[in-house]
Amino acid sequence: MTLDGQSQEPLGLPRGSVRSLMSLGVVLAAGAIAGFLLVEDSSADLTKMVVGGWIAALGNVIGFYFGARTGG
């Protein structure tokens, strides 16, 4: 807080909230796109590539997260 009582955090939310909301939005948008493609035509090459890419990206993020936590 500053001297006038105003919070310096974005949108006046607790630290990390805006980042969390943006991350959640990206994940939900990716899920919506993948879900739409699966419902439209689950055997299409584009669907397989998009869903496979998101699974690979998620695996990389999880691996990096837990790998970075073990290094001290």
HTML snippet that shows the backbone in 3Dmol.js (N, CA, C, O; Angstrom):
<script src="https://3Dmol.org/build/3Dmol-min.js"></script>
<div id="view" style="width:600px;height:400px;position:relative"></div>
<script>
const pdb = `
ATOM      1  N   MET A   1       0.836  -1.184   0.000  1.00  0.00           N
ATOM      2  CA  MET A   1       0.000   0.000   0.000  1.00  0.00           C
ATOM      3  C   MET A   1       0.879   1.245   0.000  1.00  0.00           C
ATOM      4  O   MET A   1       1.992   1.243   0.527  1.00  0.00           O
ATOM      5  N   THR A   2       0.365   2.280  -0.589  1.00  0.00           N
ATOM      6  CA  THR A   2       1.073   3.549  -0.590  1.00  0.00           C
ATOM      7  C   THR A   2       0.585   4.405   0.566  1.00  0.00           C
ATOM      8  O   THR A   2      -0.277   3.996   1.345  1.00  0.00           O
ATOM      9  N   LEU A   3       1.146   5.584   0.661  1.00  0.00           N
ATOM     10  CA  LEU A   3       0.770   6.479   1.751  1.00  0.00           C
ATOM     11  C   LEU A   3      -0.690   6.915   1.688  1.00  0.00           C
ATOM     12  O   LEU A   3      -1.298   7.185   2.724  1.00  0.00           O
ATOM     13  N   ASP A   4      -1.259   6.987   0.487  1.00  0.00           N
ATOM     14  CA  ASP A   4      -2.659   7.401   0.367  1.00  0.00           C
ATOM     15  C   ASP A   4      -3.634   6.237   0.487  1.00  0.00           C
ATOM     16  O   ASP A   4      -4.833   6.426   0.285  1.00  0.00           O
ATOM     17  N   GLY A   5      -3.149   5.028   0.814  1.00  0.00           N
ATOM     18  CA  GLY A   5      -4.024   3.889   1.054  1.00  0.00           C
ATOM     19  C   GLY A   5      -4.391   3.103  -0.182  1.00  0.00           C
ATOM     20  O   GLY A   5      -5.185   2.165  -0.099  1.00  0.00           O
ATOM     21  N   GLN A   6      -3.830   3.461  -1.339  1.00  0.00           N
ATOM     22  CA  GLN A   6      -4.130   2.762  -2.579  1.00  0.00           C
ATOM     23  C   GLN A   6      -3.195   1.574  -2.756  1.00  0.00           C
ATOM     24  O   GLN A   6      -2.004   1.666  -2.457  1.00  0.00           O
ATOM     25  N   SER A   7      -3.719   0.484  -3.231  1.00  0.00           N
ATOM     26  CA  SER A   7      -2.916  -0.707  -3.485  1.00  0.00           C
ATOM     27  C   SER A   7      -2.147  -0.544  -4.783  1.00  0.00           C
ATOM     28  O   SER A   7      -2.668   0.026  -5.742  1.00  0.00           O
ATOM     29  N   GLN A   8      -0.916  -1.037  -4.830  1.00  0.00           N
ATOM     30  CA  GLN A   8      -0.100  -0.970  -6.033  1.00  0.00           C
ATOM     31  C   GLN A   8      -0.311  -2.184  -6.931  1.00  0.00           C
ATOM     32  O   GLN A   8       0.228  -2.230  -8.037  1.00  0.00           O
ATOM     33  N   GLU A   9      -1.067  -3.143  -6.487  1.00  0.00           N
ATOM     34  CA  GLU A   9      -1.306  -4.346  -7.266  1.00  0.00           C
ATOM     35  C   GLU A   9      -2.301  -4.060  -8.390  1.00  0.00           C
ATOM     36  O   GLU A   9      -3.189  -3.222  -8.234  1.00  0.00           O
ATOM     37  N   PRO A  10      -2.151  -4.767  -9.546  1.00  0.00           N
ATOM     38  CA  PRO A  10      -3.076  -4.560 -10.661  1.00  0.00           C
ATOM     39  C   PRO A  10      -4.518  -4.887 -10.270  1.00  0.00           C
ATOM     40  O   PRO A  10      -4.787  -5.910  -9.639  1.00  0.00           O
ATOM     41  N   LEU A  11      -5.413  -4.028 -10.645  1.00  0.00           N
ATOM     42  CA  LEU A  11      -6.849  -4.167 -10.399  1.00  0.00           C
ATOM     43  C   LEU A  11      -7.189  -4.253  -8.911  1.00  0.00           C
ATOM     44  O   LEU A  11      -8.319  -4.589  -8.555  1.00  0.00           O
ATOM     45  N   GLY A  12      -6.231  -3.957  -8.047  1.00  0.00           N
ATOM     46  CA  GLY A  12      -6.473  -4.005  -6.611  1.00  0.00           C
ATOM     47  C   GLY A  12      -6.654  -5.413  -6.064  1.00  0.00           C
ATOM     48  O   GLY A  12      -7.157  -5.590  -4.955  1.00  0.00           O
ATOM     49  N   LEU A  13      -6.245  -6.416  -6.836  1.00  0.00           N
ATOM     50  CA  LEU A  13      -6.387  -7.818  -6.426  1.00  0.00           C
ATOM     51  C   LEU A  13      -5.116  -8.278  -5.721  1.00  0.00           C
ATOM     52  O   LEU A  13      -4.066  -7.653  -5.873  1.00  0.00           O
ATOM     53  N   PRO A  14      -5.196  -9.358  -4.958  1.00  0.00           N
ATOM     54  CA  PRO A  14      -3.994  -9.884  -4.303  1.00  0.00           C
ATOM     55  C   PRO A  14      -2.910 -10.254  -5.317  1.00  0.00           C
ATOM     56  O   PRO A  14      -3.208 -10.542  -6.477  1.00  0.00           O
ATOM     57  N   ARG A  15      -1.678 -10.245  -4.882  1.00  0.00           N
ATOM     58  CA  ARG A  15      -0.526 -10.528  -5.730  1.00  0.00           C
ATOM     59  C   ARG A  15      -0.684 -11.897  -6.412  1.00  0.00           C
ATOM     60  O   ARG A  15      -0.972 -12.896  -5.753  1.00  0.00           O
ATOM     61  N   GLY A  16      -0.493 -11.929  -7.733  1.00  0.00           N
ATOM     62  CA  GLY A  16      -0.577 -13.162  -8.503  1.00  0.00           C
ATOM     63  C   GLY A  16      -1.962 -13.477  -9.048  1.00  0.00           C
ATOM     64  O   GLY A  16      -2.113 -14.405  -9.842  1.00  0.00           O
ATOM     65  N   SER A  17      -2.970 -12.724  -8.636  1.00  0.00           N
ATOM     66  CA  SER A  17      -4.341 -13.023  -9.080  1.00  0.00           C
ATOM     67  C   SER A  17      -4.537 -12.774 -10.568  1.00  0.00           C
ATOM     68  O   SER A  17      -5.179 -13.571 -11.251  1.00  0.00           O
ATOM     69  N   VAL A  18      -3.988 -11.676 -11.074  1.00  0.00           N
ATOM     70  CA  VAL A  18      -4.159 -11.356 -12.492  1.00  0.00           C
ATOM     71  C   VAL A  18      -3.449 -12.407 -13.344  1.00  0.00           C
ATOM     72  O   VAL A  18      -3.987 -12.851 -14.358  1.00  0.00           O
ATOM     73  N   ARG A  19      -2.263 -12.799 -12.942  1.00  0.00           N
ATOM     74  CA  ARG A  19      -1.521 -13.848 -13.659  1.00  0.00           C
ATOM     75  C   ARG A  19      -2.299 -15.153 -13.647  1.00  0.00           C
ATOM     76  O   ARG A  19      -2.365 -15.852 -14.658  1.00  0.00           O
ATOM     77  N   SER A  20      -2.885 -15.479 -12.511  1.00  0.00           N
ATOM     78  CA  SER A  20      -3.667 -16.712 -12.418  1.00  0.00           C
ATOM     79  C   SER A  20      -4.899 -16.662 -13.312  1.00  0.00           C
ATOM     80  O   SER A  20      -5.224 -17.647 -13.975  1.00  0.00           O
ATOM     81  N   LEU A  21      -5.581 -15.531 -13.335  1.00  0.00           N
ATOM     82  CA  LEU A  21      -6.769 -15.392 -14.182  1.00  0.00           C
ATOM     83  C   LEU A  21      -6.405 -15.483 -15.662  1.00  0.00           C
ATOM     84  O   LEU A  21      -7.137 -16.087 -16.446  1.00  0.00           O
ATOM     85  N   MET A  22      -5.279 -14.886 -16.046  1.00  0.00           N
ATOM     86  CA  MET A  22      -4.844 -14.968 -17.441  1.00  0.00           C
ATOM     87  C   MET A  22      -4.479 -16.404 -17.811  1.00  0.00           C
ATOM     88  O   MET A  22      -4.824 -16.868 -18.898  1.00  0.00           O
ATOM     89  N   SER A  23      -3.794 -17.105 -16.929  1.00  0.00           N
ATOM     90  CA  SER A  23      -3.434 -18.500 -17.188  1.00  0.00           C
ATOM     91  C   SER A  23      -4.675 -19.371 -17.309  1.00  0.00           C
ATOM     92  O   SER A  23      -4.767 -20.223 -18.193  1.00  0.00           O
ATOM     93  N   LEU A  24      -5.624 -19.149 -16.414  1.00  0.00           N
ATOM     94  CA  LEU A  24      -6.876 -19.902 -16.467  1.00  0.00           C
ATOM     95  C   LEU A  24      -7.618 -19.628 -17.768  1.00  0.00           C
ATOM     96  O   LEU A  24      -8.189 -20.543 -18.360  1.00  0.00           O
ATOM     97  N   GLY A  25      -7.614 -18.384 -18.215  1.00  0.00           N
ATOM     98  CA  GLY A  25      -8.261 -18.034 -19.477  1.00  0.00           C
ATOM     99  C   GLY A  25      -7.630 -18.728 -20.671  1.00  0.00           C
ATOM    100  O   GLY A  25      -8.334 -19.193 -21.568  1.00  0.00           O
ATOM    101  N   VAL A  26      -6.299 -18.799 -20.686  1.00  0.00           N
ATOM    102  CA  VAL A  26      -5.598 -19.473 -21.784  1.00  0.00           C
ATOM    103  C   VAL A  26      -5.925 -20.960 -21.787  1.00  0.00           C
ATOM    104  O   VAL A  26      -6.183 -21.537 -22.843  1.00  0.00           O
ATOM    105  N   VAL A  27      -5.915 -21.582 -20.613  1.00  0.00           N
ATOM    106  CA  VAL A  27      -6.212 -23.009 -20.518  1.00  0.00           C
ATOM    107  C   VAL A  27      -7.655 -23.287 -20.943  1.00  0.00           C
ATOM    108  O   VAL A  27      -7.912 -24.251 -21.664  1.00  0.00           O
ATOM    109  N   LEU A  28      -8.588 -22.458 -20.504  1.00  0.00           N
ATOM    110  CA  LEU A  28      -9.994 -22.647 -20.886  1.00  0.00           C
ATOM    111  C   LEU A  28     -10.200 -22.446 -22.389  1.00  0.00           C
ATOM    112  O   LEU A  28     -10.963 -23.183 -23.013  1.00  0.00           O
ATOM    113  N   ALA A  29      -9.528 -21.458 -22.968  1.00  0.00           N
ATOM    114  CA  ALA A  29      -9.644 -21.227 -24.410  1.00  0.00           C
ATOM    115  C   ALA A  29      -9.076 -22.413 -25.185  1.00  0.00           C
ATOM    116  O   ALA A  29      -9.673 -22.854 -26.167  1.00  0.00           O
ATOM    117  N   ALA A  30      -7.926 -22.933 -24.750  1.00  0.00           N
ATOM    118  CA  ALA A  30      -7.333 -24.090 -25.416  1.00  0.00           C
ATOM    119  C   ALA A  30      -8.251 -25.303 -25.298  1.00  0.00           C
ATOM    120  O   ALA A  30      -8.414 -26.057 -26.258  1.00  0.00           O
ATOM    121  N   GLY A  31      -8.847 -25.492 -24.128  1.00  0.00           N
ATOM    122  CA  GLY A  31      -9.780 -26.596 -23.936  1.00  0.00           C
ATOM    123  C   GLY A  31     -11.016 -26.453 -24.803  1.00  0.00           C
ATOM    124  O   GLY A  31     -11.523 -27.437 -25.341  1.00  0.00           O
ATOM    125  N   ALA A  32     -11.501 -25.224 -24.938  1.00  0.00           N
ATOM    126  CA  ALA A  32     -12.676 -24.991 -25.782  1.00  0.00           C
ATOM    127  C   ALA A  32     -12.367 -25.285 -27.250  1.00  0.00           C
ATOM    128  O   ALA A  32     -13.176 -25.892 -27.952  1.00  0.00           O
ATOM    129  N   ILE A  33     -11.196 -24.850 -27.705  1.00  0.00           N
ATOM    130  CA  ILE A  33     -10.810 -25.115 -29.100  1.00  0.00           C
ATOM    131  C   ILE A  33     -10.660 -26.611 -29.334  1.00  0.00           C
ATOM    132  O   ILE A  33     -11.161 -27.144 -30.324  1.00  0.00           O
ATOM    133  N   ALA A  34      -9.968 -27.289 -28.417  1.00  0.00           N
ATOM    134  CA  ALA A  34      -9.777 -28.734 -28.560  1.00  0.00           C
ATOM    135  C   ALA A  34     -11.118 -29.462 -28.493  1.00  0.00           C
ATOM    136  O   ALA A  34     -11.355 -30.389 -29.268  1.00  0.00           O
ATOM    137  N   GLY A  35     -11.986 -29.060 -27.588  1.00  0.00           N
ATOM    138  CA  GLY A  35     -13.303 -29.681 -27.480  1.00  0.00           C
ATOM    139  C   GLY A  35     -14.128 -29.487 -28.735  1.00  0.00           C
ATOM    140  O   GLY A  35     -14.793 -30.412 -29.202  1.00  0.00           O
ATOM    141  N   PHE A  36     -14.082 -28.272 -29.284  1.00  0.00           N
ATOM    142  CA  PHE A  36     -14.812 -27.993 -30.517  1.00  0.00           C
ATOM    143  C   PHE A  36     -14.312 -28.869 -31.656  1.00  0.00           C
ATOM    144  O   PHE A  36     -15.103 -29.436 -32.410  1.00  0.00           O
ATOM    145  N   LEU A  37     -12.983 -28.977 -31.775  1.00  0.00           N
ATOM    146  CA  LEU A  37     -12.425 -29.794 -32.848  1.00  0.00           C
ATOM    147  C   LEU A  37     -12.773 -31.273 -32.669  1.00  0.00           C
ATOM    148  O   LEU A  37     -13.035 -31.972 -33.649  1.00  0.00           O
ATOM    149  N   LEU A  38     -12.777 -31.749 -31.428  1.00  0.00           N
ATOM    150  CA  LEU A  38     -13.123 -33.148 -31.176  1.00  0.00           C
ATOM    151  C   LEU A  38     -14.582 -33.440 -31.500  1.00  0.00           C
ATOM    152  O   LEU A  38     -14.904 -34.512 -32.013  1.00  0.00           O
ATOM    153  N   VAL A  39     -15.461 -32.495 -31.205  1.00  0.00           N
ATOM    154  CA  VAL A  39     -16.888 -32.685 -31.481  1.00  0.00           C
ATOM    155  C   VAL A  39     -17.155 -32.608 -32.984  1.00  0.00           C
ATOM    156  O   VAL A  39     -17.950 -33.382 -33.519  1.00  0.00           O
ATOM    157  N   GLU A  40     -16.489 -31.674 -33.660  1.00  0.00           N
ATOM    158  CA  GLU A  40     -16.713 -31.499 -35.100  1.00  0.00           C
ATOM    159  C   GLU A  40     -16.278 -32.719 -35.902  1.00  0.00           C
ATOM    160  O   GLU A  40     -17.070 -33.298 -36.646  1.00  0.00           O
ATOM    161  N   ASP A  41     -15.012 -33.107 -35.746  1.00  0.00           N
ATOM    162  CA  ASP A  41     -14.490 -34.229 -36.524  1.00  0.00           C
ATOM    163  C   ASP A  41     -13.282 -34.788 -35.783  1.00  0.00           C
ATOM    164  O   ASP A  41     -12.162 -34.303 -35.942  1.00  0.00           O
ATOM    165  N   SER A  42     -13.523 -35.807 -34.975  1.00  0.00           N
ATOM    166  CA  SER A  42     -12.458 -36.329 -34.117  1.00  0.00           C
ATOM    167  C   SER A  42     -11.386 -37.098 -34.881  1.00  0.00           C
ATOM    168  O   SER A  42     -10.324 -37.377 -34.324  1.00  0.00           O
ATOM    169  N   SER A  43     -11.632 -37.445 -36.130  1.00  0.00           N
ATOM    170  CA  SER A  43     -10.637 -38.204 -36.891  1.00  0.00           C
ATOM    171  C   SER A  43      -9.827 -37.321 -37.842  1.00  0.00           C
ATOM    172  O   SER A  43      -8.968 -37.831 -38.561  1.00  0.00           O
ATOM    173  N   ALA A  44     -10.078 -36.020 -37.861  1.00  0.00           N
ATOM    174  CA  ALA A  44      -9.365 -35.122 -38.768  1.00  0.00           C
ATOM    175  C   ALA A  44      -7.912 -34.951 -38.330  1.00  0.00           C
ATOM    176  O   ALA A  44      -7.593 -35.024 -37.143  1.00  0.00           O
ATOM    177  N   ASP A  45      -7.047 -34.725 -39.303  1.00  0.00           N
ATOM    178  CA  ASP A  45      -5.627 -34.530 -39.007  1.00  0.00           C
ATOM    179  C   ASP A  45      -5.400 -33.277 -38.164  1.00  0.00           C
ATOM    180  O   ASP A  45      -4.555 -33.278 -37.270  1.00  0.00           O
ATOM    181  N   LEU A  46      -6.148 -32.208 -38.442  1.00  0.00           N
ATOM    182  CA  LEU A  46      -6.006 -30.975 -37.665  1.00  0.00           C
ATOM    183  C   LEU A  46      -6.344 -31.219 -36.200  1.00  0.00           C
ATOM    184  O   LEU A  46      -5.644 -30.727 -35.315  1.00  0.00           O
ATOM    185  N   THR A  47      -7.386 -31.957 -35.939  1.00  0.00           N
ATOM    186  CA  THR A  47      -7.787 -32.263 -34.565  1.00  0.00           C
ATOM    187  C   THR A  47      -6.693 -33.045 -33.855  1.00  0.00           C
ATOM    188  O   THR A  47      -6.340 -32.729 -32.719  1.00  0.00           O
ATOM    189  N   LYS A  48      -6.161 -34.049 -34.508  1.00  0.00           N
ATOM    190  CA  LYS A  48      -5.102 -34.856 -33.904  1.00  0.00           C
ATOM    191  C   LYS A  48      -3.867 -34.013 -33.615  1.00  0.00           C
ATOM    192  O   LYS A  48      -3.223 -34.180 -32.579  1.00  0.00           O
ATOM    193  N   MET A  49      -3.538 -33.101 -34.537  1.00  0.00           N
ATOM    194  CA  MET A  49      -2.362 -32.268 -34.357  1.00  0.00           C
ATOM    195  C   MET A  49      -2.555 -31.270 -33.210  1.00  0.00           C
ATOM    196  O   MET A  49      -1.651 -31.080 -32.396  1.00  0.00           O
ATOM    197  N   VAL A  50      -3.709 -30.642 -33.144  1.00  0.00           N
ATOM    198  CA  VAL A  50      -3.969 -29.650 -32.097  1.00  0.00           C
ATOM    199  C   VAL A  50      -4.028 -30.315 -30.728  1.00  0.00           C
ATOM    200  O   VAL A  50      -3.371 -29.860 -29.791  1.00  0.00           O
ATOM    201  N   VAL A  51      -4.798 -31.374 -30.602  1.00  0.00           N
ATOM    202  CA  VAL A  51      -4.927 -32.051 -29.313  1.00  0.00           C
ATOM    203  C   VAL A  51      -3.583 -32.666 -28.892  1.00  0.00           C
ATOM    204  O   VAL A  51      -3.197 -32.579 -27.727  1.00  0.00           O
ATOM    205  N   GLY A  52      -2.885 -33.278 -29.830  1.00  0.00           N
ATOM    206  CA  GLY A  52      -1.575 -33.832 -29.522  1.00  0.00           C
ATOM    207  C   GLY A  52      -0.577 -32.763 -29.114  1.00  0.00           C
ATOM    208  O   GLY A  52       0.233 -32.973 -28.211  1.00  0.00           O
ATOM    209  N   GLY A  53      -0.634 -31.623 -29.777  1.00  0.00           N
ATOM    210  CA  GLY A  53       0.254 -30.509 -29.433  1.00  0.00           C
ATOM    211  C   GLY A  53      -0.011 -29.977 -28.039  1.00  0.00           C
ATOM    212  O   GLY A  53       0.923 -29.681 -27.294  1.00  0.00           O
ATOM    213  N   TRP A  54      -1.289 -29.854 -27.682  1.00  0.00           N
ATOM    214  CA  TRP A  54      -1.623 -29.370 -26.336  1.00  0.00           C
ATOM    215  C   TRP A  54      -1.210 -30.368 -25.268  1.00  0.00           C
ATOM    216  O   TRP A  54      -0.765 -29.973 -24.191  1.00  0.00           O
ATOM    217  N   ILE A  55      -1.351 -31.652 -25.552  1.00  0.00           N
ATOM    218  CA  ILE A  55      -0.917 -32.671 -24.580  1.00  0.00           C
ATOM    219  C   ILE A  55       0.603 -32.619 -24.418  1.00  0.00           C
ATOM    220  O   ILE A  55       1.111 -32.714 -23.300  1.00  0.00           O
ATOM    221  N   ALA A  56       1.327 -32.469 -25.520  1.00  0.00           N
ATOM    222  CA  ALA A  56       2.785 -32.371 -25.448  1.00  0.00           C
ATOM    223  C   ALA A  56       3.218 -31.116 -24.688  1.00  0.00           C
ATOM    224  O   ALA A  56       4.134 -31.169 -23.867  1.00  0.00           O
ATOM    225  N   ALA A  57       2.559 -29.990 -24.964  1.00  0.00           N
ATOM    226  CA  ALA A  57       2.897 -28.746 -24.273  1.00  0.00           C
ATOM    227  C   ALA A  57       2.619 -28.857 -22.779  1.00  0.00           C
ATOM    228  O   ALA A  57       3.410 -28.390 -21.959  1.00  0.00           O
ATOM    229  N   LEU A  58       1.507 -29.468 -22.429  1.00  0.00           N
ATOM    230  CA  LEU A  58       1.182 -29.651 -21.013  1.00  0.00           C
ATOM    231  C   LEU A  58       2.214 -30.542 -20.338  1.00  0.00           C
ATOM    232  O   LEU A  58       2.621 -30.268 -19.209  1.00  0.00           O
ATOM    233  N   GLY A  59       2.639 -31.594 -21.007  1.00  0.00           N
ATOM    234  CA  GLY A  59       3.679 -32.458 -20.460  1.00  0.00           C
ATOM    235  C   GLY A  59       4.986 -31.713 -20.252  1.00  0.00           C
ATOM    236  O   GLY A  59       5.665 -31.921 -19.246  1.00  0.00           O
ATOM    237  N   ASN A  60       5.347 -30.843 -21.198  1.00  0.00           N
ATOM    238  CA  ASN A  60       6.562 -30.035 -21.047  1.00  0.00           C
ATOM    239  C   ASN A  60       6.463 -29.077 -19.873  1.00  0.00           C
ATOM    240  O   ASN A  60       7.419 -28.925 -19.113  1.00  0.00           O
ATOM    241  N   VAL A  61       5.321 -28.434 -19.720  1.00  0.00           N
ATOM    242  CA  VAL A  61       5.136 -27.491 -18.616  1.00  0.00           C
ATOM    243  C   VAL A  61       5.219 -28.218 -17.277  1.00  0.00           C
ATOM    244  O   VAL A  61       5.884 -27.746 -16.356  1.00  0.00           O
ATOM    245  N   ILE A  62       4.555 -29.349 -17.166  1.00  0.00           N
ATOM    246  CA  ILE A  62       4.586 -30.112 -15.912  1.00  0.00           C
ATOM    247  C   ILE A  62       6.004 -30.601 -15.624  1.00  0.00           C
ATOM    248  O   ILE A  62       6.471 -30.521 -14.488  1.00  0.00           O
ATOM    249  N   GLY A  63       6.685 -31.102 -16.644  1.00  0.00           N
ATOM    250  CA  GLY A  63       8.056 -31.564 -16.453  1.00  0.00           C
ATOM    251  C   GLY A  63       8.990 -30.447 -16.030  1.00  0.00           C
ATOM    252  O   GLY A  63       9.820 -30.634 -15.139  1.00  0.00           O
ATOM    253  N   PHE A  64       8.865 -29.286 -16.659  1.00  0.00           N
ATOM    254  CA  PHE A  64       9.708 -28.150 -16.295  1.00  0.00           C
ATOM    255  C   PHE A  64       9.411 -27.677 -14.883  1.00  0.00           C
ATOM    256  O   PHE A  64      10.328 -27.361 -14.124  1.00  0.00           O
ATOM    257  N   TYR A  65       8.146 -27.627 -14.530  1.00  0.00           N
ATOM    258  CA  TYR A  65       7.751 -27.160 -13.193  1.00  0.00           C
ATOM    259  C   TYR A  65       8.353 -28.043 -12.108  1.00  0.00           C
ATOM    260  O   TYR A  65       8.982 -27.546 -11.175  1.00  0.00           O
ATOM    261  N   PHE A  66       8.159 -29.348 -12.231  1.00  0.00           N
ATOM    262  CA  PHE A  66       8.676 -30.237 -11.198  1.00  0.00           C
ATOM    263  C   PHE A  66      10.192 -30.376 -11.284  1.00  0.00           C
ATOM    264  O   PHE A  66      10.844 -30.597 -10.263  1.00  0.00           O
ATOM    265  N   GLY A  67      10.763 -30.252 -12.472  1.00  0.00           N
ATOM    266  CA  GLY A  67      12.223 -30.286 -12.607  1.00  0.00           C
ATOM    267  C   GLY A  67      12.875 -29.069 -11.966  1.00  0.00           C
ATOM    268  O   GLY A  67      13.923 -29.185 -11.331  1.00  0.00           O
ATOM    269  N   ALA A  68      12.261 -27.909 -12.127  1.00  0.00           N
ATOM    270  CA  ALA A  68      12.807 -26.689 -11.543  1.00  0.00           C
ATOM    271  C   ALA A  68      12.675 -26.681 -10.024  1.00  0.00           C
ATOM    272  O   ALA A  68      13.494 -26.079  -9.329  1.00  0.00           O
ATOM    273  N   ARG A  69      11.664 -27.337  -9.519  1.00  0.00           N
ATOM    274  CA  ARG A  69      11.467 -27.374  -8.057  1.00  0.00           C
ATOM    275  C   ARG A  69      12.484 -28.251  -7.358  1.00  0.00           C
ATOM    276  O   ARG A  69      12.810 -28.010  -6.196  1.00  0.00           O
ATOM    277  N   THR A  70      12.996 -29.275  -8.050  1.00  0.00           N
ATOM    278  CA  THR A  70      13.942 -30.184  -7.394  1.00  0.00           C
ATOM    279  C   THR A  70      15.336 -29.582  -7.303  1.00  0.00           C
ATOM    280  O   THR A  70      16.093 -29.918  -6.393  1.00  0.00           O
ATOM    281  N   GLY A  71      15.688 -28.696  -8.231  1.00  0.00           N
ATOM    282  CA  GLY A  71      17.013 -28.066  -8.179  1.00  0.00           C
ATOM    283  C   GLY A  71      17.053 -27.026  -7.080  1.00  0.00           C
ATOM    284  O   GLY A  71      16.174 -26.166  -7.008  1.00  0.00           O
ATOM    285  N   GLY A  72      18.037 -27.090  -6.241  1.00  0.00           N
ATOM    286  CA  GLY A  72      18.060 -26.183  -5.102  1.00  0.00           C
ATOM    287  C   GLY A  72      19.082 -25.159  -5.243  1.00  0.00           C
ATOM    288  O   GLY A  72      19.233 -24.311  -4.363  1.00  0.00           O
TER     289      GLY A  72
END
`;
const viewer = $3Dmol.createViewer("view");
viewer.addModel(pdb, "pdb");
viewer.setStyle({}, {cartoon: {color: "spectrum"}});
viewer.zoomTo();
viewer.render();
</script>
